[in-house]
Amino acid sequence: MEVLVTRKGQVTVPIALRRKYGIEEGMKLIVEDSSSGIILKVIPRLEDLVGIDAGKISVEEAFKILDKMRSEDRY
């Protein structure tokens, strides 16, 4: 697929690829330089990584637990 680079260096990811990879407005991508060119990789959302524990704990609760563990680790 061919895309146009704007004056600001921006490109639009074609809709077919956005749908295929679940790319939505506000999501971040990793840009890597490789020997074959530039690679864009989707950064998975935390909600997509819950795995076997899906439904057992909310994202907000998980963040609270992580914050507590981080604060305890600092002392």
VEXFIBA-429779 format. One record per residue: residue number from 1; z, y, x of N, C-alpha, C, O, CB in turn. Coordinates in steps of 0.2 Angstrom, whole numbers. Glycine has a CB too. Layout:
! VEXFIBA-429779
{n NUM&nw Z&nv Y&nu X&caw Z&cav Y&cau X&cw Z&cv Y&cu X&ow Z&ov Y&ou X&cbw Z&cbv Y&cbu X}
...
! end
This chain:
! VEXFIBA-429779
{n 1&nw 0&nv -6&nu 4&caw 0&cav 0&cau 0&cw 0&cv 6&cu 4&ow 3&ov 6&ou 10&cbw 6&cbv 0&cbu -5}
{n 2&nw -3&nv 11&nu 2&caw -4&cav 17&cau 6&cw 1&cv 23&cu 2&ow 0&ov 23&ou -4&cbw -11&cbv 20&cbu 6}
{n 3&nw 4&nv 27&nu 6&caw 8&cav 32&cau 3&cw 7&cv 38&cu 7&ow 4&ov 38&ou 13&cbw 16&cbv 30&cbu 4}
{n 4&nw 8&nv 44&nu 4&caw 7&cav 51&cau 8&cw 14&cv 53&cu 10&ow 19&ov 53&ou 7&cbw 4&cbv 56&cbu 2}
{n 5&nw 14&nv 56&nu 16&caw 20&cav 59&cau 19&cw 19&cv 67&cu 17&ow 14&ov 70&ou 19&cbw 20&cbv 58&cbu 27}
{n 6&nw 25&nv 69&nu 15&caw 25&cav 76&cau 13&cw 26&cv 81&cu 19&ow 28&ov 78&ou 24&cbw 30&cbv 78&cbu 7}
{n 7&nw 26&nv 87&nu 18&caw 27&cav 92&cau 23&cw 35&cv 91&cu 26&ow 36&ov 92&ou 32&cbw 27&cbv 99&cbu 21}
{n 8&nw 39&nv 89&nu 22&caw 46&cav 88&cau 24&cw 47&cv 81&cu 27&ow 53&ov 79&ou 28&cbw 51&cbv 89&cbu 18}
{n 9&nw 42&nv 77&nu 27&caw 43&cav 70&cau 30&cw 45&cv 65&cu 25&ow 47&ov 59&ou 27&cbw 48&cbv 70&cbu 35}
{n 10&nw 44&nv 66&nu 18&caw 46&cav 62&cau 13&cw 40&cv 58&cu 11&ow 35&ov 60&ou 11&cbw 49&cbv 66&cbu 7}
{n 11&nw 42&nv 51&nu 9&caw 37&cav 47&cau 6&cw 40&cv 44&cu -1&ow 46&ov 44&ou -2&cbw 35&cbv 41&cbu 11}
{n 12&nw 35&nv 42&nu -5&caw 37&cav 39&cau -11&cw 36&cv 32&cu -11&ow 30&ov 30&ou -9&cbw 33&cbv 42&cbu -17}
{n 13&nw 41&nv 28&nu -12&caw 40&cav 21&cau -12&cw 37&cv 19&cu -19&ow 39&ov 21&ou -24&cbw 47&cbv 17&cbu -12}
{n 14&nw 31&nv 15&nu -18&caw 27&cav 13&cau -24&cw 32&cv 10&cu -30&ow 36&ov 6&ou -28&cbw 21&cbv 9&cbu -23}
{n 15&nw 30&nv 11&nu -36&caw 34&cav 8&cau -41&cw 35&cv 1&cu -41&ow 40&ov -2&ou -43&cbw 32&cbv 11&cbu -48}
{n 16&nw 30&nv -3&nu -39&caw 30&cav -10&cau -39&cw 35&cv -12&cu -34&ow 39&ov -17&ou -36&cbw 23&cbv -13&cbu -37}
{n 17&nw 36&nv -9&nu -29&caw 41&cav -11&cau -24&cw 48&cv -9&cu -26&ow 52&ov -12&ou -24&cbw 39&cbv -8&cbu -17}
{n 18&nw 48&nv -3&nu -29&caw 55&cav -1&cau -31&cw 57&cv -6&cu -36&ow 63&ov -8&ou -36&cbw 55&cbv 6&cbu -35}
{n 19&nw 53&nv -8&nu -41&caw 55&cav -13&cau -46&cw 57&cv -20&cu -42&ow 62&ov -23&ou -44&cbw 50&cbv -14&cbu -51}
{n 20&nw 53&nv -22&nu -38&caw 54&cav -28&cau -35&cw 60&cv -29&cu -31&ow 64&ov -34&ou -31&cbw 48&cbv -30&cbu -30}
{n 21&nw 62&nv -23&nu -27&caw 68&cav -23&cau -23&cw 74&cv -19&cu -27&ow 79&ov -18&ou -23&cbw 67&cbv -20&cbu -17}
{n 22&nw 73&nv -17&nu -33&caw 79&cav -14&cau -36&cw 81&cv -7&cu -34&ow 86&ov -5&ou -34&cbw 85&cbv -19&cbu -36}
{n 23&nw 76&nv -4&nu -31&caw 77&cav 3&cau -28&cw 78&cv 8&cu -34&ow 73&ov 9&ou -38&cbw 72&cbv 5&cbu -23}
{n 24&nw 83&nv 11&nu -34&caw 84&cav 16&cau -39&cw 86&cv 23&cu -36&ow 88&ov 23&ou -31&cbw 90&cbv 14&cbu -44}
{n 25&nw 85&nv 28&nu -40&caw 87&cav 35&cau -38&cw 94&cv 35&cu -35&ow 99&ov 33&ou -38&cbw 86&cbv 40&cbu -44}
{n 26&nw 95&nv 38&nu -29&caw 101&cav 39&cau -26&cw 103&cv 34&cu -22&ow 108&ov 34&ou -18&cbw 106&cbv 40&cbu -32}
{n 27&nw 99&nv 28&nu -22&caw 101&cav 23&cau -17&cw 99&cv 25&cu -10&ow 95&ov 29&ou -9&cbw 97&cbv 16&cbu -19}
{n 28&nw 102&nv 22&nu -5&caw 101&cav 23&cau 2&cw 97&cv 17&cu 5&ow 98&ov 11&ou 3&cbw 107&cbv 24&cbu 6}
{n 29&nw 92&nv 18&nu 9&caw 89&cav 13&cau 13&cw 90&cv 14&cu 20&ow 91&ov 20&ou 23&cbw 81&cbv 14&cbu 12}
{n 30&nw 89&nv 9&nu 24&caw 90&cav 9&cau 31&cw 83&cv 9&cu 34&ow 78&ov 6&ou 32&cbw 94&cbv 2&cbu 34}
{n 31&nw 82&nv 14&nu 39&caw 75&cav 15&cau 42&cw 76&cv 12&cu 49&ow 80&ov 14&ou 53&cbw 73&cbv 22&cbu 42}
{n 32&nw 72&nv 7&nu 51&caw 72&cav 4&cau 57&cw 66&cv 5&cu 61&ow 60&ov 4&ou 58&cbw 74&cbv -4&cbu 57}
{n 33&nw 66&nv 6&nu 67&caw 60&cav 6&cau 72&cw 59&cv -1&cu 75&ow 64&ov -3&ou 78&cbw 61&cbv 12&cbu 77}
{n 34&nw 53&nv -3&nu 74&caw 52&cav -10&cau 77&cw 45&cv -10&cu 81&ow 42&ov -5&ou 80&cbw 52&cbv -16&cbu 72}
{n 35&nw 44&nv -15&nu 84&caw 38&cav -15&cau 88&cw 32&cv -15&cu 84&ow 26&ov -13&ou 86&cbw 38&cbv -21&cbu 93}
{n 36&nw 32&nv -17&nu 78&caw 27&cav -17&cau 73&cw 26&cv -11&cu 69&ow 21&ov -11&ou 65&cbw 27&cbv -24&cbu 69}
{n 37&nw 31&nv -7&nu 69&caw 31&cav -1&cau 65&cw 38&cv 1&cu 62&ow 43&ov -2&ou 64&cbw 26&cbv -1&cbu 60}
{n 38&nw 38&nv 5&nu 57&caw 44&cav 7&cau 53&cw 46&cv 2&cu 48&ow 41&ov 0&ou 44&cbw 43&cbv 14&cbu 50}
{n 39&nw 52&nv 0&nu 47&caw 54&cav -5&cau 42&cw 59&cv -1&cu 38&ow 64&ov 2&ou 40&cbw 57&cbv -11&cbu 46}
{n 40&nw 59&nv -2&nu 31&caw 63&cav 1&cau 26&cw 67&cv -5&cu 24&ow 64&ov -10&ou 21&cbw 60&cbv 5&cbu 21}
{n 41&nw 74&nv -5&nu 24&caw 78&cav -10&cau 21&cw 83&cv -7&cu 16&ow 86&ov -2&ou 17&cbw 82&cbv -14&cbu 26}
{n 42&nw 83&nv -11&nu 10&caw 88&cav -9&cau 5&cw 95&cv -10&cu 7&ow 96&ov -16&ou 10&cbw 86&cbv -12&cbu -2}
{n 43&nw 99&nv -5&nu 6&caw 107&cav -7&cau 7&cw 109&cv -9&cu 1&ow 109&ov -6&ou -4&cbw 110&cbv 0&cbu 10}
{n 44&nw 112&nv -15&nu 0&caw 114&cav -18&cau -6&cw 120&cv -14&cu -8&ow 125&ov -12&ou -4&cbw 116&cbv -25&cbu -5}
{n 45&nw 121&nv -14&nu -15&caw 127&cav -10&cau -18&cw 133&cv -15&cu -18&ow 132&ov -21&ou -18&cbw 125&cbv -8&cbu -25}
{n 46&nw 139&nv -13&nu -18&caw 145&cav -17&cau -18&cw 145&cv -21&cu -24&ow 147&ov -27&ou -24&cbw 151&cbv -12&cbu -18}
{n 47&nw 142&nv -19&nu -30&caw 142&cav -22&cau -36&cw 138&cv -29&cu -35&ow 139&ov -34&ou -39&cbw 140&cbv -18&cbu -41}
{n 48&nw 133&nv -28&nu -31&caw 128&cav -34&cau -30&cw 131&cv -39&cu -26&ow 128&ov -45&ou -25&cbw 121&cbv -31&cbu -28}
{n 49&nw 136&nv -38&nu -22&caw 139&cav -42&cau -17&cw 145&cv -46&cu -19&ow 148&ov -49&ou -15&cbw 140&cbv -39&cbu -11}
{n 50&nw 147&nv -46&nu -26&caw 153&cav -48&cau -28&cw 153&cv -56&cu -28&ow 159&ov -59&ou -28&cbw 155&cbv -46&cbu -35}
{n 51&nw 147&nv -59&nu -29&caw 147&cav -66&cau -28&cw 151&cv -70&cu -33&ow 151&ov -69&ou -39&cbw 149&cbv -68&cbu -21}
{n 52&nw 155&nv -75&nu -30&caw 158&cav -80&cau -34&cw 164&cv -77&cu -38&ow 167&ov -80&ou -43&cbw 161&cbv -86&cbu -30}
{n 53&nw 166&nv -71&nu -36&caw 172&cav -68&cau -39&cw 170&cv -63&cu -44&ow 174&ov -59&ou -46&cbw 176&cbv -64&cbu -33}
{n 54&nw 164&nv -63&nu -46&caw 161&cav -58&cau -51&cw 165&cv -59&cu -57&ow 167&ov -64&ou -60&cbw 154&cbv -60&cbu -53}
{n 55&nw 167&nv -53&nu -60&caw 171&cav -53&cau -66&cw 179&cv -54&cu -65&ow 183&ov -53&ou -70&cbw 169&cbv -59&cbu -71}
{n 56&nw 181&nv -56&nu -59&caw 188&cav -57&cau -58&cw 192&cv -50&cu -56&ow 198&ov -50&ou -57&cbw 189&cbv -62&cbu -52}
{n 57&nw 188&nv -46&nu -54&caw 191&cav -39&cau -52&cw 186&cv -34&cu -52&ow 180&ov -35&ou -51&cbw 194&cbv -40&cbu -44}
{n 58&nw 188&nv -28&nu -54&caw 183&cav -22&cau -55&cw 182&cv -19&cu -48&ow 186&ov -20&ou -43&cbw 186&cbv -17&cbu -60}
{n 59&nw 176&nv -16&nu -48&caw 175&cav -12&cau -41&cw 180&cv -7&cu -40&ow 182&ov -7&ou -34&cbw 168&cbv -9&cbu -42}
{n 60&nw 183&nv -4&nu -45&caw 188&cav 1&cau -44&cw 194&cv -2&cu -41&ow 198&ov 0&ou -36&cbw 190&cbv 5&cbu -50}
{n 61&nw 196&nv -8&nu -43&caw 202&cav -12&cau -41&cw 201&cv -14&cu -34&ow 205&ov -14&ou -30&cbw 204&cbv -18&cbu -45}
{n 62&nw 195&nv -16&nu -32&caw 193&cav -19&cau -26&cw 194&cv -13&cu -21&ow 197&ov -14&ou -15&cbw 186&cbv -21&cbu -25}
{n 63&nw 192&nv -7&nu -22&caw 192&cav -1&cau -18&cw 200&cv 1&cu -17&ow 201&ov 3&ou -11&cbw 188&cbv 5&cbu -21}
{n 64&nw 204&nv 0&nu -22&caw 211&cav 2&cau -22&cw 214&cv -3&cu -17&ow 218&ov -1&ou -12&cbw 214&cbv 1&cbu -28}
{n 65&nw 212&nv -9&nu -17&caw 215&cav -14&cau -13&cw 213&cv -13&cu -5&ow 217&ov -13&ou -1&cbw 213&cbv -22&cbu -15}
{n 66&nw 207&nv -12&nu -5&caw 204&cav -10&cau 2&cw 207&cv -4&cu 5&ow 209&ov -4&ou 11&cbw 196&cbv -9&cbu 2}
{n 67&nw 208&nv 1&nu 1&caw 211&cav 7&cau 3&cw 219&cv 6&cu 6&ow 221&ov 9&ou 11&cbw 211&cbv 13&cbu -2}
{n 68&nw 222&nv 2&nu 2&caw 229&cav 0&cau 3&cw 229&cv -4&cu 10&ow 234&ov -2&ou 14&cbw 232&cbv -4&cbu -3}
{n 69&nw 225&nv -9&nu 11&caw 225&cav -13&cau 17&cw 223&cv -8&cu 23&ow 226&ov -9&ou 28&cbw 219&cbv -18&cbu 16}
{n 70&nw 219&nv -3&nu 22&caw 217&cav 1&cau 27&cw 223&cv 6&cu 29&ow 224&ov 7&ou 35&cbw 211&cbv 6&cbu 26}
{n 71&nw 226&nv 8&nu 24&caw 232&cav 12&cau 26&cw 238&cv 8&cu 29&ow 241&ov 11&ou 33&cbw 235&cbv 16&cbu 19}
{n 72&nw 239&nv 2&nu 27&caw 244&cav -2&cau 30&cw 242&cv -4&cu 37&ow 246&ov -4&ou 42&cbw 245&cbv -8&cbu 26}
{n 73&nw 236&nv -4&nu 39&caw 233&cav -6&cau 45&cw 234&cv -1&cu 50&ow 234&ov -2&ou 56&cbw 226&cbv -8&cbu 45}
{n 74&nw 234&nv 6&nu 48&caw 235&cav 11&cau 52&cw 242&cv 12&cu 55&ow 243&ov 16&ou 60&cbw 233&cbv 18&cbu 48}
{n 75&nw 247&nv 9&nu 52&caw 254&cav 10&cau 55&cw 256&cv 4&cu 59&ow 262&ov 4&ou 61&cbw 258&cbv 11&cbu 49}
! end
